[in-house]
Amino acid sequence: MYQMYSMNIRNSKLKSCKNSILLISSAIAINILSSSKLVSQPSLNPKFNEINKYAEKSFITKAVERTGSSVVTIDTQRYVKKRKFTRDSQLFLDPYFEKFFGLDLPNDTQSRIEQNQGSGFIFDEGLVMTNAHVVNGSDKVIIGLTNGKKFRGKLIGQDFFTDLAVLKIEGSGPWPIAKLGDSTKLKVGDWAIAVGNPFGLENTVTLGIISNLKRNVSQLGIYNKKLELIQTDAAINPGNSGGPLLNSKGEVIGINTLIRSGPGAGLSFAIPINKAKVIAYQLINNGKVIHPMIGISLIDEINSQTNKKSTKVGYVVPNSPAAKSGIMVNDIIIKVGNKDIETASEVVSEISQNGINKQINILLKRKNKFIKIKVIPTDITELKNY
């Protein structure tokens, strides 16, 4: 009896052991199967792979991908007539004289088609923003998209003083439109990405930082323009003029326009997008841009002892509104309208906001005397008549 009971216990333990082994084996098998499913899952989910790939891209790549398709190539053609000078003209004996006046080479006496190239970007439905110098004097404009398609471009308007032009694509969309940022939110040290499309089909990209936000063009030796520029060390390659300057999010913050050559070479300059938008829509709505001026050039100064900023009159255009109101060279501008003045850009801004044919009050300091004057700004084009 006891023997039989012992055998039953052994058999029961054996079965229990076998069952345990079976359960463990099953658990291992299930775990292996589950693990294999977990390992293979990402490869079965293309969206997950796409997110992973996107996460591995640099912010530069992401920024360019957001805006790159809106960047266009601008090919221009200009018919140059045969010059009137003969090959043996005495004018061409001095190459410096020829270079100064921008004359053709002596052997270049035949009529020809002159071709140039630049960049731009689509900022509204079928509308392209670029530099005025890219399209100035062109008889034919071809706009090329990154997908290889090309369209004729129509000049809506150009503003010489801010070097901005607007073109209309003669074709049917939809068009890839760039997202415009806010240049007033920029800070020195922010990333700057210069993009162009000089040869079509593929963007060229350079990277730098913003080193100055209100670079006065007169400081660069440019006196026939009316704008303050964003300064960056992101290189503007040949043909990239007119292309967008992007922030790290891929938003357009400026339009690439100038490269500094000679001393200080390596610096590039862009028109702030907020200013460019105002100019662009004036060109679209009115065909031209009004630039209120009083006829003075200004010099920014800093007192070395007090570190206080001031703005001095450097030149007064004869017979201009400023000259007629009594403004003189070396006058210090204290206030324009209700604005206390420290920099030349503040003077320009206040006069621009005032508009033309409307009186504005200016407070000057001449030696030790304060002088109040009233002046009526005129459009900058009218200054040519003085």
Summary of the structure (lengths in Angstrom):
residues: 386
radius of gyration: 33.7
end to end distance: 134.6
largest distance: 140.1
contacts: 1155
relative contact order: 0.10
helix: 32%
strand: 34%
